[in-house]
Amino acid sequence: MRLVTVLDGQGKAGIGALADGDRNIVALQAGASAKDNADFPYFTSMLAFLEGGSQAREKAHEIVEYVLGQAPPGTIIPFDSAALLAPVPHPRSIRDCLCFEQHIINVVRVVGLKKLAPLDEWIERILGRKWSIACLANKAFYERPLYYKSNCFSVVGTDAEVRMPPYTQRFDYELEFGIFIGRKGVDIPRKQALSYVGGYTVFNDFSARDIQLKEQAGRLGPTKGKDFNTGNAMGPCLVTPDEIGDPYDLAMTARVNGEEWSRGTSADMFWSFEDLIWYISQSETLHPGEFLGSGTCSGPQGGKGCGLEMGKFLKPGDVVELEVEKIGVLRNTIVR
């Protein structure tokens, strides 16, 4: 299923399922009322839906089939007229991870090596990556999945404005996607980890790069380089795992004002979602509604998943679109 959080005419949020090739939204609670003359607690919010697990998904399928067949009044919302929030407007937590090897390699060369970056690329071509300076400087990346916790109150959805903080001159996007946890668990084995995924969505981890680099020189953070209102964009929908299939075979692109800036694929993830769930859940319980981001999608064939890797940054008025195959397009406009 492809699920959204949508505002009704009174500004109240509810959840719906995309239908008819994403042209319409089936309002699940209204559909339940029409079919069963009852409200269901797991249709009150996307968090409640994730907590409802398989029972909620089965009921949602039943409601969608009924609504599309009977079309009772007030149960179908045209997508073009809908006001969408982020699929989960207030995630229980956000952990953004570092899964793409090429991203950290690119960043070290741009930020650390600078004019020596071409020499390091030559070393990699001649001797192999493991002997490159960028690789040797990042041994921690290869030892375990790395992540930081972000602000779960700064989430916005597709078509929302993203406010560029006044304290930054180097504002950036990151081409990412991620998962919402759908089952409670602790010490989760890798082989069982994907069964704990409740859904996938596109993620844009907006960043104040000049501030981030200053903060992380102190071996802590990121803090205000990442934490500001509207800084975490998610959407346009939450897609359940049965619709995704293989999560490591998805094309990913980023466009700014219609021009393609980034292209990659989830196949280039060094650390998988199974790795993340296994590692993070060690002696720590994961709950439905917690979000794990993939980190910036950069690939070995020259793909660069953020402006920092290219020396290009965002400005007010820019429209940023991230697209992930089988999920959709997350679109945001930058304002001061």
N, C-alpha and C positions, 0 to 999 in steps of 0.2 A: 504493500500500500504506500501511497504518497500522501502524507498528512501535513496539514497546515494549521497554524493558529490564526484565526481571523476575527476581526472586530465586527459586531453587528451594528445596526443603525443607532443604537443607544450607547455605543462605545464599549460594550461588554465583550470580552474575549471568549471564544469557544473554539473547538477544534472541528476540522472537517477533513474529508478525503477527496483528493482530486479525482475527477472522472471525465469521461468523454475527451480523452487526449489532453487533459489539463485545461479544458475550456470551462469546466464547471466545478463547483465545490459542493459536496454533499455535507450538509450540517448534521453531524452525527447525533447530537442531543435532540435536535428537532425531529430527526428521522426516527429516533427511538420513541419519542413521545407519540409520533403519528402511528408507528407500528404497534407498540406495546402499551401505549398510554402510561408510560413510566419514564422516569429519568434514571440514568445510570451514572454512578459516581465516577467511573473511569472515563467519561466523556466531558468532565468538568474542566479539564486542563490536559496538556500533553504530559505533564508530570504524572498525573493520575492515570493516564493511558499507559505510560511505560510501567508504572507499578502494577497495572492490571495484567500485564504479561499476555500469555496466549489466550486467556479468556477474553480480554479486551479486544484483541485482534480478531478473534472469531466473531464476536458480537458486531464489530465494525464492518466486517465483510457481509454479515447478514443484513445490516442496516443499509449498506450501500446497494446491495442487490434489490432490496425492497424499494428504496427510493427511486432508483433508476427505472424500475418496472412500473411503479404506481404514481410517481411524481406528485406526492401530496403537497399542498400549498406550504410555502415557507421552509422547504427543506433543501432547495437548490439555489446556490448563489453563483451568478456568472463570475468567472475568474477576473475578467477585466474590470469589474466594478468592486472587487473585494479589497479591503484594507488589511494587509497581512502584517503580523508581527513576526519576530523570530519564531521558528517552530517550537522551541522551549524558551519562552521569554526570560525566565529566571532559572537557569540550570542550577542544580544543587552545588556544583563546583565546576571549575574549568581548569584542566591541566593541559598545557600546550607542550607537546613533545618534539624531539629533534630526531626525525626518522630518515631524512634524506641525506645521505653522505655528501653528495655533490654540493649541497647548500653550505655546509660548514667548510668544505674545501674552498669554495668560491669566496666566502666571507673572509677567511684567513688571508687569502691572497690579496683581496681588495683592501682590507683594513690593516692587516699586519705587514704583509710583504711589499705591497704597493709596487714600486718600480722593479722589485725583484720577482714579481709574479711571473713574467715570461720565462725567467730562468728556472723557476720551480716547475712550470709546465713542461719545459724541456727535460728536466730531471725525470719527471713522471713518464714522458714518452720513451726515454732511453732506458731507465732502470726499473720502471714500474711505480705505481702509486705509493706502495708501502715505504719507498725510500724518499718520497717527496717531503719537503719541509712542512707543507700544510698537513700532511697525514701524520708525521711524527709529532707535530705540535698539538694533535688532538687525540692522543691515546685514550683519553677518558670516553670519547664518543664510541669507540669500538668495544669498550668493556661492559657497558650497560646502557639501557635507554635513559636518556636525560630529559628532564621536563621542569617547568616552573608552573606555579599556580597563578591564575589571573583573576580579574575582578568579575564575578558572576552577576553583578548589578549593572554592568556597562554594556549589556547585550542589546543590539538592534537587529532588525530584519532587513529583508530586501526592499529596495527603493527608499530606505531611510537616509536622512542626511547624517554624515559623519563629520563631527566638529573637530577640525584641526586645532590642537592646543596652541595658544599664542606663544608658548615658550619654545616652540620648535621651528626650525627652518628646513628640516629634512624629514618630511612626512612620507611614509612608505606603506605599501600594501604587502601582503604575503599570500601566495597562492597555496591554499590548504583545503583539506576536508577533514572530517573527523567522525567519531562515533559517540552515541549516547548509550550508557549502560542501561540494560533492560532487566537485569536480575541482580539481586543482592548476593554477594559472595566474598569470600576471603580465601587467601592462599589458593588461587584458582590455577589449575594446571594449564599449560599451553594448549594441550590437545582439546580442552573443553572451553577455551577462552571465547571463541567466536559465538558460542551459544549464549554468552552474556551480553551480546550486542543487541540493543533495542532498535537502533536505526542509525542512518548516516545523513550527514548534511554538509554543505559547503561552508567553509570558515575563512574569514579574512581577519587576520590578526594585525590590525593597523598599528604602526610603530613610529615613535618619534626617535629617529635613528641617532641624531646628534646627542640627545640626552641619554639614550640607552648606552651608547659607547662610553660616555663619561662615567655613568653609574657602574657599569660592569668592569671598569678598570679597578674598582675597589673590591672585586671578587664577590659581589653580591648583586642581586637584582635579576632581571630588570624590574624597576619600580615605576617611576613616572615616565620612563621610556615606553611603557606599555599601558599603564593604568591611568585612564582618563575616560570621561563619559563618552559613550558611543564607540569605544575603541574595539569592541568585539562584535563583528557582524556575522550573522548566521542565517542560512536559508538557501533557497526559498522555501524548502519543505524538508520534512523528515521522511526518509525512504527506508522502509523495513527491509531486513536482510534478504528476504526471498525475492525482492525486486532487483537487488544489486547483483546477486550471484557472486562472482569472483571479485572481491574488492581490490585486487592487485592487478587489474587489467582495465583501468579507467583513464581515458584521456583527460588532461587538465589544462586549461588555458586561462590567461588573464589578458584583458583588454583595457586600455585607457583611452577614453574618447573615441572608441571604435577601432583603435589601432592595437594590434596584437603586440604585447610586450613579453609575454611568457608562454611557454608551451612545455608540457611534461607529461608524465604518466605515473600512476600509482605503482606501476611495476618496478619503479626505481627505489622503492622504500627499502632501506637497509634494515630497519627495525619494523616488524609487522605489528598489527594490532594485537595479535596473540602475545607477542613479546611484551607489549605495554601492559596488557591486562595482567599477565603473569607477574611482572615485576612490581607494578604498583600495588597489587593486592597482597603482596607479602606482608603478613601481620597487620594489614589495614583493610577494613571492610569497604567494598565498593557498593554504592546504592543506585537504584534506578534514577535516572535524571542527571547523573554526573557525566561530564563531557571530556573526551580525550581528543586533542587535535593532533594531526599528523606532522605538524611542522611544515616548513616551506618546501614545495615541490620544485627541486632543481635536478636536472638529469645529466648523465655523462656525455650526452650528445650535444652539449652546449646550452641546454635549457637553463635559464636563470629565473628563479621564481619570485624575485622581489627586486625593487628598484635599487637597493643597496648594492647588489651584485653587478649592476650595470652603470652605477653612477647617475641614475635618473630618479627624480623624486616628484611627488604629487604637489599640486597647487590648488587653491580654492577654485571651484567650478569644474574640476575634473570629475568625470564619471568613470568609476572603476567597476568592471564586470569580471567576476570569476565564474568559470563554467567547468563543471565536472560531469563527465559522461554518466548518464542514468540518474543524475540528481537534478541538475538544472543550472540556472544562472542566478547568481547573487549580485545584485546591482546596487551601488551606493554613490551618492554625490558628496564631494568634499566641500565643506564650508568652513569659514573662519569662525 
